[in-house]
Amino acid sequence: MARPFKKPQDKPAPRRPTPVEGDTPEPTQRLHKLLAMAGMGSRRDMETLIESGRVLVNGEVAQLGVGVSKYDEVRVDNRVVRLSFTPELPQVLIYHKPDDEIVSASDPEGRASVFDKLPKIKDAKWIAIGRLDMNTSGLLIFTTSGELANRFMHPRYEVEREYAVRVFGELTDEQMEMLTQGIELEDGPAAFDVITAQGGEGSNHWYQVILREGRNREVRRLFEAFQMPVSRLMRVRFGPVTLPSRVKRGGMLKLEAKQVIGLMEWAGLEVPKAPPRQLNQRERDKATTVFTPKVRKRRGGVLEHPPQERTADGKPVNKRKPRTTTAPKRKPPKNRRIRS
């Protein structure tokens, strides 16, 4: 007889702390910031989620900009969300991006994405620090901290980006000076802070360039202004992070805690007061080892999934067909020959 169908049950909601009378009021934090820290998406995505009415605070629809404390109950699509009010040390990954990979979490054309190879993390989300074109390789940084990513990418901070460029042709001294003084492009003037010739063979020549902007195809367009197409473009440094020589193309490396603390201090961000968790020998060896990530199936963010249908009392609607209670017919056993 087949087993009867067992209806799925909701997990019990985690207990919330109870405020004690006489204590000082608990400071609140912005809801969209806490949801982003919980790995549900970027802050902008969480603002869109709150505006859609899918987030409840203590049973009421949350408003954009609302502050919550650890005594408040937060639900997304009627599911309780665990929020962390204590900042934790973020994770940072260095990836040597090869060509033919896009830096996007979703692509209608189904092309290979750098997000397909990122390791899974709990209660967090990987954020790409800066984009690279599909035909551009080199240093790509991932982090779980939106503040750290913003410190790298926001134009007002003018963080340096360094590239190795191979072009078809050779620049004259006058052209190199013009590239540092500024050239008018379609979206405004642009220039390199530094450009240095690195030699070459035949018609191909290498140049090292440094600039403080991240406009679309800016390096390529600056060289194309002199009718010199770029045949190879590779980012070797982003701010204080340099691509290690031991991280070959397609390889990935996770930064150690002390390196992440150094980045937080460089960015002027608050470093968590709690000491980092002590790693065992296996974890220490793994943390300093370059590894080749494996492609895995991507899962979209919370905004890419519609809210689950629920009944009036909050229980999920089960759309699966119940199993039949009748046992399937079994074939009669074959005659077995008994040896004497």
C-alpha positions as CSV (number, residue, x, y, z in Angstrom):
1,M,0.0,0.0,0.0
2,A,1.4,3.4,-1.0
3,R,2.0,6.0,1.7
4,P,-0.8,8.6,2.1
5,F,0.1,12.1,0.9
6,K,1.5,14.3,3.6
7,K,0.6,18.0,3.4
8,P,3.6,20.3,3.8
9,Q,3.6,22.4,7.0
10,D,5.1,25.8,7.6
11,K,8.2,25.9,9.8
12,P,7.5,27.5,13.1
13,A,8.4,31.2,13.2
14,P,11.5,32.1,15.1
15,R,11.0,33.6,18.5
16,R,11.4,37.3,18.8
17,P,13.0,38.9,21.8
18,T,10.6,40.5,24.2
19,P,11.3,44.1,25.3
20,V,11.8,44.6,29.0
21,E,10.2,47.5,30.8
22,G,12.6,50.2,31.9
23,D,15.2,49.4,29.2
24,T,16.3,52.2,26.9
25,P,14.5,52.2,23.5
26,E,16.2,49.9,21.0
27,P,17.7,51.9,18.1
28,T,16.1,51.2,14.7
29,Q,17.7,50.6,11.3
30,R,16.3,51.1,7.8
31,L,14.3,48.1,6.7
32,H,15.6,48.0,3.1
33,K,19.2,48.0,4.4
34,L,18.5,45.0,6.7
35,L,16.8,43.1,4.0
36,A,19.8,43.7,1.7
37,M,22.1,42.5,4.5
38,A,20.0,39.3,4.7
39,G,21.0,38.5,1.1
40,M,17.6,39.1,-0.5
41,G,18.9,41.6,-3.0
42,S,20.4,45.0,-3.4
43,R,19.1,48.0,-1.5
44,R,17.3,49.3,-4.6
45,D,15.7,46.0,-5.2
46,M,14.5,45.9,-1.6
47,E,13.0,49.4,-2.0
48,T,11.0,48.1,-4.9
49,L,10.0,45.1,-2.9
50,I,8.7,47.3,-0.1
51,E,6.8,49.5,-2.5
52,S,5.1,46.5,-3.9
53,G,3.4,45.8,-0.6
54,R,5.0,42.3,-0.1
55,V,6.7,43.2,3.1
56,L,4.9,43.3,6.5
57,V,6.2,44.7,9.8
58,N,4.2,43.5,12.8
59,G,1.3,42.5,10.5
60,E,1.1,45.8,8.7
61,V,2.3,46.7,5.2
62,A,5.7,48.3,5.5
63,Q,6.3,51.8,4.1
64,L,9.5,52.9,2.3
65,G,12.0,54.3,4.8
66,V,10.6,52.6,7.9
67,G,12.9,51.7,10.7
68,V,12.8,48.4,12.6
69,S,14.4,46.9,15.6
70,K,15.0,43.4,16.8
71,Y,11.7,43.5,18.6
72,D,9.8,43.8,15.3
73,E,8.5,40.9,13.2
74,V,9.3,41.2,9.5
75,R,7.6,39.0,6.9
76,V,8.2,38.8,3.1
77,D,5.3,37.2,1.3
78,N,4.1,36.2,4.8
79,R,7.3,34.3,5.6
80,V,9.3,35.5,8.6
81,V,12.7,36.8,7.7
82,R,15.6,36.6,10.1
83,L,17.4,40.0,10.2
84,S,20.9,40.6,11.6
85,F,21.3,44.0,13.3
86,T,25.0,43.4,14.1
87,P,27.4,44.1,11.2
88,E,29.5,41.1,10.2
89,L,32.8,41.1,8.3
90,P,31.9,40.8,4.6
91,Q,33.3,38.2,2.2
92,V,35.4,39.2,-0.7
93,L,36.3,37.1,-3.8
94,I,38.9,37.8,-6.5
95,Y,38.1,36.3,-9.9
96,H,40.2,36.3,-13.0
97,K,37.5,36.7,-15.6
98,P,38.1,35.1,-19.0
99,D,36.6,36.4,-22.3
100,D,33.1,35.3,-23.4
101,E,31.5,35.7,-20.0
102,I,29.0,38.5,-19.1
103,V,28.8,40.2,-15.7
104,S,25.1,40.0,-15.2
105,A,22.9,37.8,-13.0
106,S,20.3,37.4,-15.7
107,D,20.5,37.2,-19.5
108,P,17.6,36.4,-21.8
109,E,20.1,35.0,-24.4
110,G,21.4,32.4,-21.9
111,R,25.0,33.3,-22.3
112,A,27.7,32.2,-19.8
113,S,27.8,34.5,-16.8
114,V,30.3,35.0,-14.0
115,F,27.5,34.5,-11.5
116,D,27.1,30.9,-12.6
117,K,30.4,30.1,-10.9
118,L,30.1,31.9,-7.6
119,P,30.1,29.7,-4.5
120,K,26.9,29.5,-2.5
121,I,26.6,31.7,0.6
122,K,24.0,31.7,3.3
123,D,21.9,34.8,4.2
124,A,23.9,37.0,1.8
125,K,24.2,37.9,-1.9
126,W,27.3,38.4,-4.1
127,I,27.7,41.8,-5.6
128,A,30.0,42.4,-8.6
129,I,32.3,45.5,-8.0
130,G,32.4,47.1,-11.4
131,R,31.5,45.5,-14.7
132,L,33.7,44.2,-17.5
133,D,32.7,43.8,-21.1
134,M,32.1,40.4,-22.5
135,N,35.4,40.7,-24.5
136,T,37.4,42.1,-21.5
137,S,39.2,39.9,-19.1
138,G,41.1,40.3,-15.8
139,L,40.3,41.4,-12.3
140,L,36.7,41.1,-11.1
141,I,35.9,41.6,-7.4
142,F,32.8,40.2,-5.6
143,T,31.7,41.1,-2.1
144,T,28.7,40.6,0.1
145,S,28.9,44.3,1.3
146,G,26.9,46.8,-0.5
147,E,28.7,49.7,1.2
148,L,32.1,48.3,0.2
149,A,30.9,47.9,-3.4
150,N,29.6,51.4,-3.4
151,R,32.9,52.8,-2.2
152,F,34.7,51.2,-5.1
153,M,32.2,52.1,-7.9
154,H,30.6,55.5,-7.0
155,P,32.1,58.2,-9.3
156,R,32.6,60.7,-6.5
157,Y,35.4,58.5,-5.0
158,E,37.3,58.3,-8.3
159,V,38.9,54.9,-7.6
160,E,41.7,54.1,-10.0
161,R,41.3,51.3,-12.6
162,E,44.4,50.0,-14.3
163,Y,44.4,48.1,-17.6
164,A,46.8,46.3,-19.9
165,V,45.8,47.1,-23.5
166,R,47.0,45.6,-26.8
167,V,46.1,47.7,-29.9
168,F,46.7,47.3,-33.6
169,G,49.1,50.1,-34.3
170,E,51.4,52.4,-32.4
171,L,50.7,55.8,-30.8
172,T,52.9,58.8,-31.4
173,D,54.1,60.9,-28.5
174,E,51.6,63.6,-29.5
175,Q,48.7,61.2,-29.4
176,M,49.7,59.9,-26.0
177,E,49.8,63.4,-24.7
178,M,46.3,64.1,-26.2
179,L,45.0,61.0,-24.4
180,T,46.1,62.3,-21.1
181,Q,44.8,65.9,-21.7
182,G,41.3,64.7,-22.8
183,I,39.4,63.7,-25.9
184,E,35.7,64.5,-26.7
185,L,33.6,61.3,-26.9
186,E,29.9,60.9,-27.5
187,D,29.1,61.0,-23.8
188,G,31.5,63.8,-22.9
189,P,35.3,64.3,-22.5
190,A,37.5,61.5,-21.3
191,A,41.2,61.0,-20.6
192,F,43.7,58.6,-19.1
193,D,45.5,59.7,-15.9
194,V,48.5,57.7,-17.0
195,I,49.4,56.0,-20.2
196,T,52.7,54.1,-20.7
197,A,54.0,52.2,-23.7
198,Q,55.0,48.6,-22.9
199,G,56.5,47.6,-26.2
200,G,55.2,45.0,-28.7
201,E,55.9,43.0,-31.8
202,G,54.9,43.8,-35.4
203,S,51.7,45.8,-35.7
204,N,50.6,45.0,-32.1
205,H,51.7,47.2,-29.2
206,W,50.9,47.0,-25.5
207,Y,50.1,50.0,-23.3
208,Q,49.4,50.4,-19.6
209,V,46.6,52.9,-18.8
210,I,45.1,54.2,-15.6
211,L,41.8,56.1,-15.3
212,R,39.3,56.9,-12.6
213,E,36.0,56.3,-14.5
214,G,34.0,53.3,-15.3
215,R,32.0,54.4,-18.4
216,N,30.9,51.8,-20.9
217,R,33.8,50.8,-23.3
218,E,35.7,53.9,-22.3
219,V,39.2,52.5,-22.8
220,R,38.3,51.0,-26.2
221,R,36.7,54.2,-27.4
222,L,39.7,56.3,-26.5
223,F,42.0,54.2,-28.6
224,E,39.4,54.0,-31.4
225,A,39.4,57.8,-31.6
226,F,42.8,57.4,-33.3
227,Q,41.6,54.5,-35.5
228,M,43.4,51.9,-33.4
229,P,41.2,49.0,-32.5
230,V,41.8,47.2,-29.2
231,S,42.5,43.5,-29.7
232,R,43.1,42.6,-26.0
233,L,42.0,44.4,-22.9
234,M,42.7,43.2,-19.3
235,R,42.1,44.8,-16.0
236,V,45.0,44.2,-13.6
237,R,44.1,46.5,-10.7
238,F,41.1,48.1,-9.1
239,G,41.9,50.6,-6.3
240,P,44.1,48.8,-3.7
241,V,43.3,45.3,-5.1
242,T,45.8,43.9,-7.7
243,L,45.2,40.7,-9.6
244,P,47.6,38.1,-8.2
245,S,49.8,36.4,-10.7
246,R,49.0,33.0,-9.3
247,V,45.3,33.5,-10.1
248,K,45.2,32.3,-13.6
249,R,42.3,32.9,-16.1
250,G,39.1,31.3,-14.7
251,G,40.6,31.0,-11.2
252,M,39.1,32.4,-8.0
253,L,40.6,33.3,-4.6
254,K,38.8,34.3,-1.4
255,L,40.5,37.0,0.6
256,E,41.5,36.3,4.2
257,A,39.9,38.2,7.1
258,K,42.8,40.5,7.7
259,Q,42.8,41.5,4.0
260,V,39.1,42.2,4.2
261,I,39.6,44.4,7.3
262,G,42.3,46.3,5.3
263,L,39.8,47.0,2.5
264,M,37.2,48.1,5.1
265,E,39.7,50.5,6.6
266,W,40.7,51.8,3.2
267,A,37.0,52.4,2.4
268,G,36.5,54.2,5.7
269,L,33.8,51.7,6.7
270,E,33.1,50.5,10.2
271,V,34.9,47.3,11.0
272,P,32.8,44.9,13.1
273,K,34.0,44.8,16.7
274,A,33.4,41.1,17.1
275,P,36.6,39.2,16.3
276,P,36.5,37.0,13.2
277,R,35.8,33.3,13.8
278,Q,38.9,31.2,14.3
279,L,39.5,28.9,11.4
280,N,40.8,25.4,11.6
281,Q,43.8,24.2,9.5
282,R,41.6,22.9,6.7
283,E,39.8,26.2,6.4
284,R,43.0,28.2,6.5
285,D,44.5,26.1,3.7
286,K,41.3,26.5,1.6
287,A,41.2,30.3,2.2
288,T,44.6,30.8,0.7
289,T,44.2,28.3,-2.2
290,V,43.3,29.4,-5.7
291,F,40.4,27.3,-7.0
292,T,38.5,26.9,-10.3
293,P,34.8,27.4,-9.7
294,K,32.3,25.1,-11.1
295,V,29.2,26.2,-13.1
296,R,26.0,25.8,-11.2
297,K,22.4,26.6,-11.9
298,R,21.5,30.2,-11.2
299,R,18.6,31.3,-8.9
300,G,17.0,34.6,-9.4
301,G,16.4,37.2,-6.7
302,V,13.3,37.6,-4.7
303,L,11.9,40.1,-7.3
304,E,12.2,37.6,-10.1
305,H,9.8,35.2,-8.3
306,P,6.1,36.0,-7.9
307,P,4.8,35.9,-4.3
308,Q,3.5,32.5,-3.2
309,E,-0.3,32.2,-3.1
310,R,-1.7,31.8,0.4
311,T,-5.1,31.3,1.9
312,A,-6.9,33.9,4.0
313,D,-5.4,32.5,7.2
314,G,-1.9,32.8,5.8
315,K,-1.3,29.1,4.8
316,P,0.4,28.3,1.5
317,V,-1.8,27.1,-1.3
318,N,-0.7,23.6,-2.3
319,K,-0.8,23.1,-6.1
320,R,0.8,19.7,-6.2
321,K,-1.5,16.8,-7.1
322,P,-2.1,14.4,-4.3
323,R,-0.6,10.9,-4.6
324,T,-2.9,8.0,-5.3
325,T,-3.7,5.8,-2.3
326,T,-4.1,2.7,-4.4
327,A,-1.0,0.5,-4.7
328,P,0.3,-0.2,-8.2
329,K,-0.1,-3.6,-9.6
330,R,2.9,-5.8,-9.2
331,K,4.1,-8.3,-11.6
332,P,3.9,-11.9,-10.4
333,P,7.3,-13.3,-9.4
334,K,9.1,-15.5,-11.9
335,N,9.4,-19.2,-11.1
336,R,12.7,-19.7,-9.4
337,R,14.5,-22.9,-9.7
338,I,15.3,-24.4,-6.3
339,R,18.4,-26.3,-6.0
340,S,18.4,-29.4,-3.8
